[in-house]
Amino acid sequence: MKLWKKDKDSLKTVETFTIGKDRELDMHLAPFDVLGSLAHIQMLESIGLLSKEELGKLSDELKLIYKRIEAGDFKIEDGIEDIHSQVELELTRKLGDAGKKIHSGRSRNDQVLVDIKLYLRHEIEQIVNSVNSLFGLLQQQSEKYKDHLLPGYTHFQLAMPSSFGLWFGAYAESLVDDVVMLGAAYRVVNKNPLGSAAGYGSSFPLNRKLTTELLGFDDLNYNVVYAQMGRGKTERIVASAMANVAGTLSKLAADACLFLNQNFGFISFPDELTTGSSIMPHKKNPDVFELIRARCNQIMALPNDITLVTANLPSGYHRDLQLLKEMLFPAFQHLKDCVAMTQLMIENIQVKENILSEEKYKFLFSVEEVNKLVLGGMPFREAYQKVGRDIEQGNYSPELIVNHTHEGSIGNLCTDEIARMMKEVVARFHFESVHNAYKTLL
């Protein structure tokens, strides 16, 4: 069954090529297609295109389909093109002509658009929640290890003392900015395209504000041409927000791989979280972090991949856009998996103590030696030159401070302020309003 079918079928090879992975990927959209239809038929009844009796029967059947989807007892049958066709077919089998009326006032184009927007909104919420959980763990580890000093590097050379508290906290604050960008993407997603039809509106007196309210959207895509133009752009914006999270995780993974190296030896993990070598019995490989790094690097390439598919397309719908689902949909699970595995590793990290007591790290305290001289009244430039000469002549012997942090030299963790920022950013999403809208529909 095809919603657009007239008299002649496509060649089987053409059908196979054009459908591609749509039937498989449309299962991600299945619950949202039902939700969109529930809102659409309420609107159709409000403008006289459905009777109250037809609305009641259609609503009951759609809710049953939704429950089957949630239970994993729903599939797109062989020979059925997509999720929209499957739902309409099942309604028509049960309700006859009433099932055929469900498509009044909409095109498959705006049906796909609303399904995707509802799906993207759901996935962003899941990512925000998982990132917020990882953020909380990083904050806890930041406080726990604030007194464990760590070498800081610039140009891959020893620079100044840092701490594991600052290291964990840096990634926590990075996630705050990542959630800010997810919030921007969410605001773009959270606009209703339903009623734009094929991109040029409908001659029916559709009440687009009603479906906006029923589906929990913040607002409309008002211009019907732009509603269609937004496909591709919306996915690219969401992918860019995901890429920011991936960038944070990738950098953390790269640090962890480095710190686990025996030449550093700053951290370790339980044996069950690392892997061995087939011939070298001493190996404890950071495979989890290496795969996080690689997968996140793939996600960081996603905005560019989407751009290359959509660049230079004129306005209106083009079948090229179908391929975006193949790119974007699997990336959501990949990113959520990477967040979860990062959380598992950070929960079980083992931090080495007294790292800076080793002789090779003594030059980390050269700035502290300069500052001591400045506090004693010596001009900074002279103090800098004196400590530099002492180092060159082998007379540099700082009093190492290895067992506690000093806010002036190591840095204030500011965990309370960072926690406040994340709380405020997450609160702006208003996820509960969407949940309430769905409860009303169902």
Secondary structure, 3 states (H helix, E strand, C coil): CCCCCCCCCCCHHHHHHHHCCHHHHHHHHHHHHHHHHHHHHHHHHHCCCCCHHHHHHHHHHHHHHHHHHHCCCCCCCCCCCCHHHHHHHHHHHHHCHHHHHHHCCCCHHHHHHHHHHHHHHHHHHHHHHHHHHHHHHHHHHHHHCCCCEEEEEECCEEEEEEEHHHHHHHHHHHHHHHHHHHHHHHHHHCEECCCCCCCCCCCCCCCHHHHHHHCCCCEECCCHHHHHHHHHHHHHHHHHHHHHHHHHHHHHHHHHHHHHCCCCCCEECCHHHCECCCCCCCCCECHHHHHHHHHHHHHHHHHHHHHHHHCCCCCCCCHHHHHHHHHHHHHHHHHHHHHHHHHHHHHCCEECCCHHHCHHHHHHHHHHHHHHHHHCCCCHHHHHHHHHHHHHHCCCCCCCCCCCCCHHHHCCCCHHHHHHHHHHHHHCCCHHHHHHHHHHHC
